[in-house]
């Protein structure tokens, strides 16, 4: 199952805050563009970014898989790279985030103390589309980079 578990990166001094970011809102992945066979694609993947006060960002990812089962992950992180818990049933139990500029979010995800992936979310100039670049290590030990495309829902 592909997950757009948007969740987390590193830096000690964010230059942006969540309140001013065009990332704030609800985003849906373009499942037709996912680089997996059509029959294995999820029915829907949404990610919600919300300002959580005091320079923090709340993130919630919901996945409806090919069979209709719902999965989710959520967490609230400071935008300074400080690790924070992730709850839910996706691929991470801890994350860290930074926002080097208002339209870019970097996330680092880990599960059981092992790095899971690094994700970079970039909002286009029109504010209506977003690209996620996910980097992780495949089962063969080789690095993999994947690009997912999102449209703003609200």
N, C-alpha and C positions, 0 to 999 in steps of 0.2 A: 504494500500500500504506500502510495506516495503521500507525504504529508508536507504541508506548507508551514510546518510548525515554525512559525516565525518566532524565533526567540533567541538571539543575543550576542555581544561583542566586547571590545576592550579599549579603554583610554581613561586617563585619570582626570581630564579636564574637558567636559563637553562644551562646545561652542554654541550650542543651541538648546532650546528647551522644548518640551513636548507641546506646550500650549501654542507656540508659534509655528509648529510643524504642519506641512501639508499631508503628512502621513496620518494624522488624526482622522479617523473615520472607519468605515467598513469597506473591505476589499474582497472581491471574488476572483479566484484563479480562472483563467481560460482553460478549462479541462481539455478542450480539443487540441491544445498546443502542448500538453504534457508529453514528455518523451518516453512514454510507455505504451504498450499495446492498448487499443481502444477498449477491449473487454476488461482490462485490469484497471482502467482509470476510475477515480472516484466520481460519484455523481456531482459532488459539490465540495469545494474547499473555500471557507471564508476566514478572513483574519480581521480582527478589530483592534485598532490602536486607540487608546483613550488617555488623556492627560490625567494623572493621578495625584497631582499636587506635589509641591516641594521638589521639583525637578525629576519626577518619577513618571514612568510610562506603564500603563496596564495593557497587556496583550492577551487576546483570546483567539484561539484557532479552533475552528470546528470543521471536521471532515465527515462527509457522508460517503462511505466506501461504495464500491461497485454493487454490493449486495444490499445496500441501504442501511447498514449499521452506522450509528453515529459515534464519533470519537471526538475528544476535545483536549485541549491543554490551555492553561492560563497561568499568568503570573504578573507580578508588578515589580519592576526593577528601577533602581536609580539609573540615571543616564551617565554615570561615572565609571562603569565597568565593575561595580560591586556585585558579586554573585547573589542571587536570590532564588528561592524555591519556585519550582514549576509544578503545578498539580494537573492531574488528568491522566489520560491513557495513551499519550503519544510517545515521542522518542526522547524526552528529556525530563530530568528531575531538578535541574538547576540551570540558570542562565545568567548572563551578564550582557548589558547593552551600553552603547554609546551612540551619540548623535553628533557627528563632527560638523554637520551643517543641517539646517532645518529639513531638507528634503532627503536626507540619507540616514538610515539607521543600520548599525552594525550589531549583530547578535552572535554570541557564542553559546552553544548548547552543550550540556554534558549529561551523562546518565551513569549513575553509580561510580562517579569519580573518573569516568573515561570521556574524553572529548567526543561529541557526537557530530557536530557540524558547525560551520560558521556561515552566517547568512547576512547578505547585504541587501537592504531594501532601498530602492531609489525611485522617488516620485518624479514623473515627467513634468516638464515646464507647464503643461496644460492642467496639472493637478488631477487629471481623470484617469491616468494609467500609472502603473507601478511595475517595476521589474525586481524580482528576487533572484539573486545569484547565491546559490547554495554550494558550499565546498565541504566535502567529507571524504573519508577513506573507504573504498570499496572492500568487499570481502576478500579480494585478492591482494589487499595491501596497497593498491595504487590509488592516487588521488583522483577524485571525480569532481567536476564542476557541472552544475545544472542550472539552467535559467528557466524561471517560471514567470508568466505574464498575468498581471492582475488588472481589473477594472474597478473603479470606485462604484460602490453600491450606494453609499451615502456619506 
